[in-house]
């Protein structure tokens, strides 16, 4: 489980420090999500859980006349996003919780998110709030992971940690909280959204590329994902054993200078009732 407090602290710092790596890992999905968003109207865009700003910055190039605000609970990620944007960007970034955010003079007519909506403590209340503060006929487009079993990068990492119990609550805030499409539809319907479409998107989750692909992937998984907190806590021989296990798994998934894994997501669209 990855909750709000972790994103405000350790997890947010790690993602801010590794934004080039995380953007690369999601690049295939980002392109598909942008293609879906391009078909939707909207000139006042809010990016939910904007992270280091990749989606917002891409949209500022796609819609140069639009107002774009990225919102994230991590001050480190928001600082990085603003640094990347620079003073002349149409996109700006705020540290706030989208579940309770009250924008002044800005009623979003398009919400977007790349994997930023699965961490709400109360998703029905959060999406209800977003609908309430939006413009009439506002649109929504976001991505989220499908099941763990359809994401071998996650199951592979989990297999390196024998004895670690599986999560007991599949709906707890975290990367796979929206894996069940029926749950997504139920949440959005209860929150007052309609015209819900949930489409599968398969992409390559790239952890390393080039001459140092395997070393990059090892560094990536030591910073980001379920292995990272475990590696930080281990020392001496135990840490070496896990690092060797990780290196072997990465080696088995390296092909022609790329370490990549099959990844599975949903792309969800809806409109305000």
C-alpha positions in Angstrom: 0.0 0.0 0.0 1.3 3.5 -0.9 -0.7 6.2 0.9 -0.8 9.9 0.8 1.8 10.4 3.6 4.3 8.2 1.7 3.9 10.3 -1.5 4.4 13.5 0.6 7.7 12.1 1.9 9.9 9.2 0.9 8.1 7.9 -2.3 7.6 11.4 -3.7 11.3 12.2 -3.1 12.4 9.0 -4.9 10.1 9.7 -7.9 11.3 13.3 -8.1 14.9 12.2 -8.1 14.2 9.5 -10.8 11.8 11.3 -13.1 13.7 10.6 -16.2 13.6 6.9 -15.4 9.9 6.8 -14.5 9.0 8.9 -17.6 10.9 6.4 -19.8 9.2 3.4 -18.1 5.7 4.8 -18.9 6.6 6.3 -22.3 4.6 3.8 -24.3 1.5 4.3 -22.1 1.9 8.1 -22.2 1.7 8.1 -26.0 -1.5 6.1 -26.0 -3.1 8.2 -23.3 -2.2 11.4 -25.1 -3.8 10.0 -28.2 -7.1 9.4 -26.3 -6.9 12.8 -24.7 -6.4 14.5 -28.1 -9.9 13.5 -29.1 -11.5 15.2 -26.0 -12.5 18.9 -25.8 -11.1 21.1 -23.0 -9.2 24.3 -22.5 -9.0 24.3 -18.7 -7.1 21.1 -17.9 -6.3 19.7 -14.5 -3.7 16.9 -14.2 -4.5 14.7 -11.2 -1.4 13.3 -9.4 0.7 15.1 -12.0 4.0 13.7 -10.7 7.0 15.4 -12.3 4.8 16.9 -14.9 5.4 14.8 -18.0 1.7 14.6 -19.1 1.0 18.3 -18.3 4.0 19.4 -20.3 3.1 17.2 -23.2 -0.5 18.7 -23.2 0.9 22.2 -23.0 2.6 21.5 -26.4 -0.5 19.8 -27.7 -2.9 22.6 -26.6 -0.8 25.8 -26.5 -3.8 28.0 -25.8 -5.1 25.9 -22.8 -4.7 26.6 -19.1 -3.1 23.6 -17.5 -2.7 23.0 -13.8 -1.0 19.9 -12.4 -1.8 18.9 -8.9 0.1 16.5 -6.7 0.5 15.9 -2.9 4.3 15.6 -3.2 6.1 18.9 -2.7 9.3 17.3 -4.2 7.4 16.3 -7.4 5.7 19.6 -7.7 9.0 21.4 -7.4 10.6 19.2 -10.0 7.6 19.7 -12.4 7.9 23.5 -12.0 11.6 23.4 -12.7 11.0 21.3 -15.8 8.3 23.7 -17.0 10.3 26.9 -16.6 8.9 30.4 -16.5 7.4 30.4 -20.0 5.4 27.2 -19.9 1.6 27.2 -20.1 1.5 24.5 -17.5 1.8 25.3 -13.8 2.0 23.0 -10.8 0.5 23.1 -7.3 1.0 21.0 -4.2 -2.5 20.0 -3.2 -4.7 17.0 -2.7 -7.0 16.7 -5.7 -9.6 15.0 -3.4 -10.1 18.4 -1.6 -8.6 20.9 -3.9 -10.6 24.2 -4.3 -9.2 26.1 -7.3 -9.9 29.8 -7.5 -11.3 31.1 -10.7 -10.6 27.8 -12.5 -13.3 25.3 -13.3 -11.7 22.3 -15.1 -13.4 21.2 -18.2 -10.9 18.3 -18.7 -9.3 16.1 -16.1 -6.4 13.9 -17.0 -4.1 11.6 -15.1 -1.4 9.1 -15.8 -1.6 6.6 -13.0 -2.4 9.3 -10.4 -5.9 8.3 -9.3 -5.4 5.0 -7.5 -4.2 6.5 -4.3 -7.4 8.2 -3.1 -8.4 7.2 0.4 -12.1 7.5 -0.6 -12.3 7.4 -4.4 -16.0 8.0 -4.6 -15.8 11.1 -2.5 -12.7 12.3 -4.5 -14.3 11.9 -7.9 -17.5 13.4 -6.5 -15.5 16.5 -5.4 -13.8 16.7 -8.8 -17.1 16.6 -10.6 -18.5 19.3 -8.2 -15.7 21.8 -8.9 -15.6 21.1 -12.7 -17.3 22.9 -15.6 -20.6 21.5 -17.0 -20.0 18.7 -19.4 -16.4 18.3 -18.1 -14.5 15.2 -19.4 -12.2 12.8 -17.6 -9.4 10.6 -19.0 -7.0 8.6 -16.9 -4.8 5.5 -16.9 -4.3 2.9 -14.2 -2.8 -0.5 -13.9 -4.7 -3.7 -14.5 -4.1 -6.7 -12.2 -0.7 -7.7 -10.8 -0.9 -10.9 -12.7 -1.0 -9.0 -16.0 2.1 -7.0 -15.0 5.1 -9.3 -14.9 7.4 -6.6 -13.7 5.4 -6.5 -10.4 5.0 -10.3 -10.0 8.7 -10.8 -10.9 9.8 -8.3 -8.3 7.5 -9.9 -5.7 9.0 -13.3 -6.5 12.4 -12.0 -5.4 11.0 -11.5 -1.9 10.0 -15.0 -0.6 7.9 -14.9 2.5 6.4 -11.5 2.0 2.6 -11.8 2.3 0.4 -10.7 -0.5 -1.8 -7.6 0.1 -4.9 -8.5 2.0 -7.0 -5.6 0.7 -7.0 -5.4 -3.1 -8.7 -2.0 -3.0 -6.4 -0.3 -0.6 -4.8 2.9 -2.1 -1.9 1.8 -4.2 -0.8 1.0 -7.8 -3.4 -1.8 -8.3 -6.4 -0.4 -6.5 -8.2 0.2 -9.8 -7.3 -3.2 -11.4 -11.0 -4.3 -11.4 -12.9 -2.5 -14.2 -16.2 -3.1 -12.5 -15.0 -1.3 -9.5 -13.8 1.7 -11.6 -17.2 1.9 -13.3 -19.0 1.7 -9.9 -16.9 4.4 -8.4 -17.4 6.8 -11.3 -21.1 6.1 -11.5 -21.6 6.7 -7.8 -19.6 10.0 -8.2 -21.9 11.2 -10.9 -19.9 10.5 -14.0 -21.4 8.9 -17.1 -20.4 7.7 -20.6 -17.8 5.5 -19.0 -15.4 3.7 -21.3 -12.6 1.4 -20.0 -10.2 0.2 -22.6 -7.2 -2.1 -22.2 -3.7 -0.7 -23.1 -0.6 -3.0 -23.2 2.8 -1.3 -23.2 6.5 -2.0 -22.6 7.6 -1.1 -19.2 11.2 0.0 -19.9 13.6 -0.2 -16.9 16.9 0.2 -18.8 18.3 0.8 -22.2 21.7 1.2 -24.0 25.1 0.0 -23.0 24.3 0.1 -19.3 20.7 -1.2 -19.5 21.1 -3.8 -16.8 22.8 -1.5 -14.4 20.1 1.2 -15.1 17.3 -1.3 -14.4 19.0 -2.4 -11.1 19.3 1.2 -10.0 15.7 1.9 -11.1 14.2 -1.0 -9.1 16.3 -0.1 -6.1 14.7 3.4 -6.0 11.2 2.8 -7.3 8.7 0.0 -6.6 8.1 -2.7 -4.0 11.8 -3.8 -3.8 13.1 -0.3 -2.9 12.1 -0.1 0.8 13.3 -3.7 1.4 16.7 -3.0 -0.2 17.1 0.2 1.9 16.6 -1.8 5.1 19.0 -4.7 4.3 22.7 -4.7 5.0 25.7 -6.9 4.5 25.2 -10.4 3.1 21.3 -10.2 3.0 21.5 -7.1 0.8 24.0 -8.7 -1.5 21.8 -11.8 -1.9 18.8 -9.7 -2.8 20.9 -7.6 -5.2 22.3 -10.7 -6.9 18.7 -12.1 -7.2 17.6 -8.8 -8.8 20.5 -8.8 -11.2 19.8 -12.3 -12.4 16.1 -11.5 -13.0 17.0 -8.4 -14.9 19.6 -10.3 -17.0 16.9 -12.8 -18.0 14.7 -10.0 -19.2 17.4 -8.1 -21.2 17.2 -8.1 -25.0 19.4 -6.3 -27.4 20.3 -3.5 -25.0 16.8 -3.0 -23.5 15.4 -4.3 -20.2 11.6 -4.2 -20.6 8.6 -6.0 -19.2 5.1 -6.5 -20.5 2.7 -4.1 -18.7 -1.0 -3.8 -18.7 -3.2 -0.8 -18.0 -6.7 0.6 -18.4 -7.4 3.9 -20.1 -10.7 5.3 -18.7 -12.8 8.1 -20.1 -16.0 9.6 -18.8 -18.0 12.8 -18.8 -19.8 14.8 -16.1 -23.5 14.2 -15.8 
